[in-house]
């Protein structure tokens, strides 16, 4: 949740026998991050420097649906707000980061009013 963290699909999870892993199918965006955060407390993780995953954005992809992306971030923030281990400061920092991402995304798409709406709220 700190500024040193990168939000993205950067984790590979080794399944543990007897553990059921499920994404929240109610949300279209942010479900992967919510999933990773929800299981993080139960495992030990390490990092590697090599790239093991690449993606391509294309028209019609989930990442091109900016309204859905914004809703996903808001849903993720709402869920994290119910977690006792997430502080008000961490939640505020997350909110600033996702809104900054959305402002840039809306501006890149030429949706100035949407960017301004997020900037003033």
QUIZIMO-V747054 format. One record per residue. N is the residue number from 1. SS is DSSP state (~ for helix, > for strand, _ for the rest). PSI is psi in whole degrees, 0 to 359 (none if undefined). Layout:
N:SS:PSI
N:SS:PSI
//
This chain:
1:_:355
2:_:170
3:_:344
4:_:356
5:_:143
6:_:129
7:_:118
8:_:176
9:_:89
10:_:8
11:_:142
12:_:123
13:_:129
14:_:121
15:_:142
16:_:137
17:_:136
18:_:355
19:_:132
20:_:123
21:_:127
22:_:139
23:_:152
24:_:107
25:_:359
26:_:341
27:_:149
28:_:331
29:_:143
30:_:356
31:~:328
32:~:315
33:~:318
34:~:318
35:~:310
36:~:317
37:~:324
38:~:334
39:~:353
40:~:326
41:_:347
42:_:6
43:_:171
44:_:131
45:_:153
46:_:171
47:_:155
48:_:158
49:_:348
50:_:151
51:_:128
52:_:359
53:_:135
54:_:152
55:_:160
56:_:125
57:_:137
58:_:159
59:_:136
60:_:355
61:_:162
62:~:324
63:~:345
64:~:353
65:_:86
66:~:323
67:~:317
68:~:321
69:~:315
70:~:316
71:~:320
72:~:315
73:~:318
74:~:319
75:~:317
76:~:315
77:~:315
78:~:316
79:~:314
80:~:330
81:_:343
82:_:352
83:_:128
84:_:328
85:_:353
86:_:120
87:_:163
88:~:321
89:~:318
90:~:319
91:~:319
92:~:318
93:~:319
94:~:316
95:~:314
96:~:319
97:~:314
98:~:327
99:~:324
100:~:317
101:~:315
102:~:320
103:~:312
104:~:320
105:~:316
106:~:319
107:~:317
108:~:326
109:_:1
110:_:17
111:_:74
112:~:319
113:~:321
114:~:320
115:~:316
116:~:323
117:~:318
118:~:328
119:~:325
120:~:347
121:_:none
//
